[in-house]
Amino acid sequence: MLLHASWSVLPFWSVSAARPVPRRSAFSPFAAPLAALTLPHPLVALRLLSPRLLAHHVFSRSVTEDFAEDSTHVQTAHPLSHPTSGLLCSPALYFFTHMLRLQSEQAHDKITTDVAHAHTTRSHSYHTISSSEGNPQLHGSIVEFDSVPNNYSLPLSWNRLNYAVGKRRILFGLTGTALPGRCLAILGSSGAGKTTFLNAICDRLAFGGKLKLSGRRQLGDCELERRFRKAMGFVEQDDIISSLSTPYDALWFSLRTRRGTNRSETEKRVQESLNVLRLQHCRDTKVGIPGLEAGLSGGERKRCSIGIELICDPKVLLLDEPTSGLDSVTSANVVHLLRQLSRMGRTVIYTIHQPTAEVLSYFDDVMLMTQGRVVYHGTMAESLGYFESIGFPCPRKYTPTDYYMVLLQDNATSKVLIKRWRKYLKNGRRTPHTSAVRLAKSRSESSAAQFLDAYISKFRSSPAVQLYELTLRTMIEISRDYLYLFAYMAQAVFFAVVAGLIFVNLQNNVEGIQDREGMLFMTVMNRAMSSTYIMINVFDNVRAVYTREQRAGAYSPMMFFLGRSAAEFPVQILSVLVESCILYWVAGLHRDPGSFFYYFGVIALLSQVATGLGFALSTSLPTLVVSSAIAPLIMTPLSLAGGLFASTDRLRPYWYWLEKPSFMRHAYILVMRNELHSLHHIACDYDRRGDEYCINQPRDGATVMRLLGFDGDPQSATVYMWVSLVIMFFLFRLISVIALCVAARERM
């Protein structure tokens, strides 16, 4: 019937022998005569086709032959010319399918050229020895830096991998291999253990105590050690990039801090990577915050995240949900880019959820997971045959991955699939990875280890480079954050103006001394509180970026702290200077330049001590909410012992110890001494206040200090206060560094 109907279309066709048609490949004998035919209306042939049969046939071809075309560049026969194809008997049907195929290829080529140009045909596969190494090269617009010698393929394998949190097991004896030059997609329903598995094979999971990780992991033929993690790149599901950075900045910083390359080489690699990732048009655009701050699109952010790892030339690239939150076209572009990157000899592994049919066509290998176990691990092309052999043929209305997800969602079916896979492996069936595993094991372990040692030795940047890049990046980001700068300065100006207008032109009388006491203490407390809370918020904003970069080995906790502190210092000092210039002169404090700079120095040092406290709290505590809740519990007692609210006699004997760590008290005493040390007469209005009142008031500044409890030798007391502030300046910073180092060790 189909044959008759197909041939019955021929009268509607016209022959155009004068139009030459280029040959794309060696098709069936029908290709030449049918190439001269023209179709008046494509729907004529479309009505004669079985849509489900045609879609299934074209889809099967895309799954089974794409890898062969991309990796070997050998032209293969069109599927419709296969002797066993049921469509060979229909020339009209064949030609229409060929037209549909060409249209599909044109769409595919458009996506391909958007990501990268086609690979230059090479005479070797990625297993052959590379003739040159060590310099950045572009192979078909795919960046390749210091690429792996192709005779050293580095499959990543895992054997009997288990992970448990207390009594709850998450991974159950997973075994498998990911091959270089191929993409391994990990599919499974939510809670199947995909992300946990991805973190386990790259040694990013915490273990110890209730966290138990067991099993073997090998990179090539070497046991995976922590030092080999530098050969692996990990792209997290969320695009953790500083919102104030640009793609250019992010790639530059990643390469400089992790590889320590010189500036000229870094510039070259960054430009090449921007071209490969199609980010050149937005290289100077801030990343932004989705929904809050304009910046890169979702696809651009994802490609930037990939580029941060790719620019360091990892031999194994792992990605957690790289298509999460992206539309179908952008998802296809990202997955196609990953496939192209794998063809350069990298091992690419990624988790993915509900891929589209186009994304599915870029899969090489697939691992299906459910309940922390594997139900299939092999090539995408052979998965249909496997599931059909165990009694689960894929209906034509489903794409394979949609059907697999339906199966994995059902608990009863999942248990059956787990048992069938175990039985399949027990029968001694070989997976497509068997030969690669044997090849890796046949090589000497020492030679592979030597190669990896030589490779990771390139991941070295000096502390000076790390400190310079961290300081420079932070200063650039601060300069771009106009709202932060405005708020920082506006807070200082607002407080100085309001306090200055309230306490304007203070007099040297009893009322003026009382006003000085209140104004100076409010100045000290305001500066201490604001500096502490600002730093708590600042670190919380960069906590996620710091964690990702520190895990990747970009810099040490010490360099991060020093770089952050050095970049924040000018803004903090400028804020104190602006506030001091307004408040000091408007309020009419001791009119002497030396006294002003003394006052400014005390407030600046106080600001740095409070900043250190904020940094210590934010680094020691897990979240912003906890840090903000703990801070008042520390600041309130210190302010009560600050010298204004409660006298020393009131604090004795049980609360006297609070005076020692109260940096607000030390700063308050210093600014009060600075203001009153040269005040030898305090006026009192006898006519208005009366003799009894004025007789009981202090007559000079020294008496005021004594009444406040700040007695003793002024010189030694002043030195003690300065030394105390300096000690706390370093103590809080030491606590911050220790907290960062402890957290980094726990993440190792």
LINCOR-V907707 format. One line per field, one symbol per residue. ss: DSSP state (h for helix, s for strand, l for the rest). A space follows every 10 residues. Layout:
ss->???
This chain:
ss->lhhhhhhhlh hhlsslllll lllllllllh hhhhhlssll lhhhhhllll hhhhhhhhhh hhhhhhhhhh hhllllllhh hlllllllll hhhhhhhhhh hhhhhhhhhh hhhhhlllll llllllllll llllllsssl lsssllllll lllllsssss sssssllsss ssssssssll llssssssll lllhhhhhhh hllllllsll sssssssssl lssllhhhhh hsssslllll lllllshhhh hhhhhhhhhl llhhhhhhhh hhhhhhlllh hhlllsllsl llsllllhhh hhhhhhhhhh lllllssssl lllllllhhh hhhhhhhhhh hhllllssss slllllhhhh llllssssss llsssssssh hhhhhhhhhl lllllllllh hhhhhhhhhl hhhhhhhhhh hhhhhhllll lllhhhhhhh hhllhhhhhh hhhhhhllll llhhhhhhhh hhhhhhhhhh lhhhhhhhhh hhhhhhhhhh hhllllllsh hhhhhhhhhh hhhhhhhhhh hhhhhhhhhh hhhhhhhhhh hlllllhhhh hhhhhhhhhh hhhhhhhhhh hhhhhhhlll llhhhhhhhh hhhhhhhhhh hhhhhhhhhh lllhhhhhhh hhhhhhhhhh lllllllhhh hllllllhhh hlhhhhhhhh hhhhhhllll llsllhhhhl hhhhhlllll hhhhhhhlll lllhhhhhhh hhhhhhhhhh hhhhhhhhhh hhhhhhhl
